[in-house]
């Protein structure tokens, strides 16, 4: 029996039952397996994949949509992977074309590595920004911002959702409400004034040997710093986060506290000149795979 050509293999929806196959694909490309992250993405987003007749997946990606389900306002693309044995055969291009066609008029965004950027540019994505990945052991030497932070409680959820809607734009309740279970820590910053309102929130979630800080939403840089410091105090793992390069002060502070630059990704959009919301308070995404 002849083996079907790659162009003839159907693209199908992935489900949480494909978790191990997706993790295997990550490992095949030299990435961490990231089963914890895949579990979130496959439950909160829509996965697309191509089955390999010989077993496993030829390719996969996930699209996380935000806004009303019937008319999404934004789709974030992530985890675009092609098995090593099928690389450079047009599979990734075919899968991405499928995703763009399925999105219709919904704007799309993604974080592109230098390796993937040429493909996305060919498909019509435009560079609208950059995010710098930093990683390392946070050092607590020296003064910290005088901002009150504490562990989030169930009573904080509605305030977190309101703040997130202000900062991110499209509703992402279906992702934010998963943070308490997904994260090892979820913390909030509160105003020191009489009302004690919420002025920021941040999570730290496990990824291999590190804790990823994200999302990181804060009123200002000092609040973002206080949230990062409070998360660092609750873990003995190195921290990793992806910061919008426009937040130069936070990046300099993180590097001064022991984190080092390990990569620079392009933020690319399709069908929109910029991301919605307020970037001045959006310091780091939940994950570059979901925005």
C-alpha positions in Angstrom: 0.0 0.0 0.0 1.4 3.4 -1.0 1.9 6.1 1.7 -0.4 9.1 1.2 1.4 12.3 0.2 1.6 15.0 2.9 -0.6 17.3 0.8 -3.3 14.6 0.9 -3.4 14.1 4.6 -6.5 15.8 6.2 -6.3 18.6 8.8 -8.5 17.8 11.8 -9.4 19.4 15.1 -7.3 18.3 18.0 -8.8 17.5 21.4 -7.4 17.0 25.0 -7.1 13.4 24.0 -4.2 14.4 21.7 -2.2 15.8 24.6 0.5 13.1 24.5 0.8 13.2 20.7 1.3 17.0 20.9 3.9 16.7 23.7 5.7 14.0 21.6 5.7 16.5 18.7 7.3 19.2 20.9 9.9 16.7 22.1 10.6 15.7 18.5 11.6 19.3 17.6 13.8 19.6 20.6 11.3 21.6 22.7 10.3 20.7 26.3 7.3 18.4 26.3 5.2 21.1 28.0 2.3 18.8 28.8 0.9 21.3 31.4 0.8 24.1 28.8 -0.6 21.8 26.1 -3.4 20.8 28.4 -4.5 24.4 28.9 -4.3 25.3 25.2 -6.2 22.3 24.1 -9.0 23.0 26.6 -9.2 26.8 26.2 -8.3 27.0 22.5 -8.8 25.0 19.3 -6.1 22.7 18.1 -5.4 21.7 14.5 -3.3 18.8 13.5 -2.3 16.4 10.7 -2.0 12.7 11.6 1.0 10.7 10.5 -0.1 7.4 9.0 2.9 5.9 10.7 1.7 7.2 14.1 1.8 10.5 15.9 1.4 13.9 14.4 2.9 15.4 11.3 2.0 18.9 12.5 0.0 20.8 15.0 -0.9 24.3 16.2 -3.4 25.9 18.6 -5.6 29.0 18.1 -7.0 30.7 21.2 -9.9 33.0 20.4 -11.1 35.9 22.5 -14.3 37.8 22.6 -17.9 36.6 21.9 -17.8 32.9 20.8 -20.0 33.7 17.8 -17.9 36.6 16.6 -14.4 36.4 18.1 -12.5 39.7 18.2 -9.0 38.2 18.2 -7.3 34.8 17.7 -3.8 34.0 19.1 -1.9 31.3 17.3 0.8 29.3 19.0 2.6 26.0 19.2 3.1 25.8 15.4 5.1 22.6 15.0 6.1 20.2 12.2 7.8 16.9 12.9 11.5 16.9 12.1 11.0 14.1 9.5 8.5 16.2 7.6 10.2 19.6 7.9 10.7 21.8 4.9 8.0 20.1 2.9 5.4 22.8 3.0 3.4 21.2 5.8 3.6 24.3 8.2 2.5 26.6 5.4 -0.5 24.4 4.6 -1.5 24.2 8.2 -1.2 28.0 8.6 -3.2 28.7 5.5 -5.9 26.5 6.9 -5.9 28.5 10.2 -6.0 31.8 8.4 -8.9 30.7 6.2 -10.9 29.4 9.1 -10.4 32.7 11.0 -12.2 34.6 8.2 -12.3 38.2 9.3 -11.1 37.6 12.9 -7.7 39.4 13.4 -4.9 37.0 14.3 -1.7 37.5 16.4 1.3 35.4 17.1 4.9 35.5 18.5 7.3 34.5 15.8 10.9 33.2 16.2 13.4 34.4 13.6 13.1 30.9 12.0 9.3 31.1 11.6 9.0 34.8 10.7 9.6 34.4 6.9 6.6 32.0 6.6 4.3 34.3 8.5 5.3 37.2 6.4 4.6 35.2 3.3 1.1 34.6 4.6 0.5 38.3 5.2 1.4 38.8 8.9 3.0 42.1 9.7 5.5 42.8 12.5 3.9 45.1 15.1 6.2 44.7 18.1 8.7 42.6 19.9 8.9 40.6 23.1 12.1 39.7 24.9 12.4 36.5 26.8 14.4 36.7 30.0 15.2 33.8 32.4 17.2 33.3 35.6 17.2 33.2 39.3 15.7 36.3 40.8 17.8 38.0 43.4 16.0 39.9 46.2 18.9 42.1 47.2 18.1 45.8 47.5 14.9 47.8 48.0 11.6 46.7 46.4 8.7 48.9 45.4 6.3 49.9 48.2 3.3 48.2 46.6 1.0 45.9 48.5 0.6 42.4 47.0 -1.1 39.3 48.3 -2.4 35.9 47.2 -5.5 36.1 45.1 -8.7 34.7 46.5 -12.0 33.5 44.9 -13.5 36.9 45.8 -10.9 38.7 43.6 -11.9 36.9 40.4 -14.5 39.4 39.2 -12.1 42.3 39.8 -9.4 40.4 37.9 -11.7 39.9 35.0 -12.7 43.6 34.9 -9.1 44.7 35.0 -8.1 42.2 32.3 -10.9 43.4 30.1 -9.6 47.0 30.4 -6.0 46.0 29.6 -6.4 43.2 27.1 -9.5 44.3 25.3 -11.5 41.2 24.1 -13.1 39.1 26.8 -10.9 36.2 27.8 -12.9 34.9 30.8 -12.5 31.3 29.6 -8.7 31.6 30.0 -8.5 33.8 33.1 -10.9 31.6 35.1 -8.5 28.7 34.5 -5.6 30.5 36.1 -6.2 29.4 39.7 -5.9 25.7 38.6 -3.2 26.2 36.0 -0.9 28.4 38.1 1.1 27.5 41.2 0.7 31.1 42.3 -1.8 33.8 41.4 -1.2 37.2 43.1 -2.9 40.6 43.0 -1.6 44.1 43.8 -3.9 46.5 45.6 -4.1 50.2 45.9 -2.8 51.5 49.2 -5.6 54.1 49.3 -8.9 54.0 51.0 -10.7 51.9 48.4 -7.9 49.3 48.1 -8.9 48.5 44.6 -7.1 46.0 42.4 -4.2 47.6 40.4 -2.5 44.4 39.0 -2.4 40.7 38.9 0.2 38.1 37.9 0.6 34.3 37.8 3.5 31.9 38.0 3.0 28.5 36.3 5.3 25.5 36.0 7.2 24.9 32.8 10.0 22.3 33.1 12.5 23.6 35.6 11.2 27.1 35.6 8.2 29.1 36.7 6.8 31.3 33.9 5.5 34.7 35.0 2.4 35.5 33.0 0.1 37.1 32.6 1.6 40.2 34.2 -0.9 43.1 34.2 -0.1 46.2 36.3 -1.0 49.8 36.7 2.7 50.8 36.3 6.2 49.5 36.4 6.5 49.6 40.1 3.4 47.5 40.5 4.8 45.0 37.9 8.1 44.8 39.8 6.3 44.2 43.1 4.2 41.4 41.6 7.3 39.7 40.1 9.2 40.0 43.4 6.2 38.5 45.3 6.0 35.6 42.9 9.8 35.0 43.1 9.5 34.9 46.9 7.2 31.9 46.6 9.4 29.7 44.4 12.9 28.2 44.4 12.8 27.8 40.6 14.3 30.1 38.1 11.8 32.6 36.6 11.0 33.1 32.9 8.9 35.7 31.2 8.3 37.4 27.9 8.2 41.2 28.3 7.0 43.7 25.7 10.3 45.5 24.8 8.5 48.9 25.2 8.7 48.2 28.9 12.4 49.1 29.0 12.4 49.9 32.7 11.0 46.6 33.8 13.4 44.7 31.5 16.4 46.6 32.9 15.2 45.9 36.5 14.7 42.1 35.8 18.2 41.9 34.3 19.6 43.7 37.3 17.9 41.1 39.5 19.6 38.1 37.9 17.5 37.3 34.8 19.3 37.2 31.4 18.0 37.8 27.9 17.6 34.4 26.1 15.6 35.4 23.0 13.7 38.0 21.1 10.5 37.2 19.2 8.5 39.3 16.8 4.9 40.1 17.6 3.0 39.7 14.3 -0.6 40.5 13.4 -2.8 39.5 10.5 -5.8 41.8 9.8 -5.0 44.3 12.5 -2.3 47.0 12.7 -1.9 46.6 16.5 -3.2 44.6 19.4 -6.3 45.9 21.2 -6.3 47.1 24.8 -3.8 49.1 26.8 -0.2 48.0 26.2 1.1 50.3 28.9 -0.4 48.0 31.5 0.2 44.7 29.7 3.7 43.7 30.6 3.8 40.0 29.8 1.4 37.5 28.2 0.1 34.4 29.9 2.2 32.6 27.3 3.4 33.5 23.9 1.3 30.7 22.6 -2.0 32.2 23.7 -1.4 36.0 24.1 
